[in-house]
Amino acid sequence: MVKLLHFADLHLGVENYGRIDPATGLSTRLMDFLRAHDQVVDYALENDISLVVFAGDAYRTRDPNPTYQREFAKRIHRLSTAPTGSPPKGSPLGASGARGREIMEAQP
């Protein structure tokens, strides 16, 4: 059975009502959003999710600062490097999932 997890609208960079955390130097609101993203990633990894779909709006603006980009990328990287099980029977990815790796590696 294929298990799908869909999420969207992280809006990293919305920092209303936050303050700077002296330990990290980051906004407490940013840390709130990152913890929520961590929960999504953890859930996907702990529950053998077959496919994670992120539908957009990672950032508040179209030109996010490097900190937001780095923190988002760290979490997506955790998902992309997680071990995966076998694709479902009849999947176009084949028994090894090799076609999916080829597609991902071909991306710029």
C-alpha positions in Angstrom: 0.0 0.0 0.0 1.3 3.5 -0.9 1.2 5.9 2.0 1.1 9.6 1.0 1.9 12.6 3.2 0.9 16.0 1.9 1.9 19.3 3.5 2.2 23.0 2.5 2.4 26.6 3.7 5.4 26.6 6.0 5.9 30.3 5.5 9.4 30.4 6.9 10.2 34.1 7.6 6.9 35.0 9.3 8.3 36.3 12.5 5.5 38.3 14.0 5.3 38.2 17.8 8.7 36.5 18.1 11.9 37.5 19.8 15.5 36.6 19.2 16.6 33.5 21.0 19.9 34.3 22.7 21.1 30.7 22.4 20.6 30.4 18.6 20.4 34.0 17.4 17.3 33.0 15.5 13.7 34.3 15.9 11.6 32.2 18.3 8.9 32.2 15.6 11.3 30.7 13.0 12.2 28.0 15.6 8.4 27.3 16.0 8.0 26.8 12.2 11.1 24.7 12.0 9.9 22.5 14.9 6.6 22.0 13.0 8.5 21.0 9.9 10.6 18.6 12.0 7.4 17.0 13.2 6.3 16.4 9.6 9.7 14.9 8.6 9.8 12.8 11.8 6.2 11.5 11.1 7.1 10.6 7.6 10.2 8.7 8.7 8.6 6.9 11.6 5.5 5.8 9.7 7.1 4.4 6.5 5.5 7.0 4.3 6.0 6.1 0.6 5.7 9.6 -0.8 5.9 13.1 0.7 4.4 15.9 -1.3 5.2 19.5 -0.4 2.7 21.8 -2.2 4.6 25.1 -1.8 4.9 28.3 0.1 8.1 27.3 2.0 8.9 31.0 2.6 7.1 34.2 3.4 8.8 36.0 0.5 10.1 35.1 -2.9 13.6 35.9 -1.9 14.3 34.2 1.4 17.5 34.7 3.3 20.1 32.0 3.3 19.3 30.9 6.9 15.7 30.1 5.9 16.9 28.2 2.8 19.5 26.3 4.7 17.1 25.2 7.4 14.4 24.1 4.9 17.0 22.2 2.9 18.3 20.4 6.0 14.9 18.9 6.6 14.2 18.0 3.0 17.6 16.4 2.8 16.6 14.2 5.8 13.6 13.0 3.8 15.5 12.5 0.6 18.3 10.4 2.1 16.1 8.2 4.3 16.1 4.5 3.5 13.1 3.5 1.5 11.3 0.2 1.3 10.4 -1.6 -1.9 8.0 0.2 -4.3 4.5 -1.2 -4.4 3.9 -4.2 -6.7 3.2 -2.9 -10.2 5.0 0.4 -9.5 6.7 2.0 -12.6 9.8 2.3 -10.4 10.5 -1.4 -10.6 11.6 -3.7 -7.8 14.7 -1.6 -6.8 13.3 1.9 -7.2 16.2 2.6 -9.6 14.1 4.7 -12.0 13.2 7.1 -9.2 16.9 7.5 -8.3 17.7 8.2 -12.0 15.0 10.9 -12.1 16.2 12.5 -8.9 19.9 12.4 -10.0 19.0 14.0 -13.4 17.4 17.0 -11.8 19.6 20.2 -12.0 
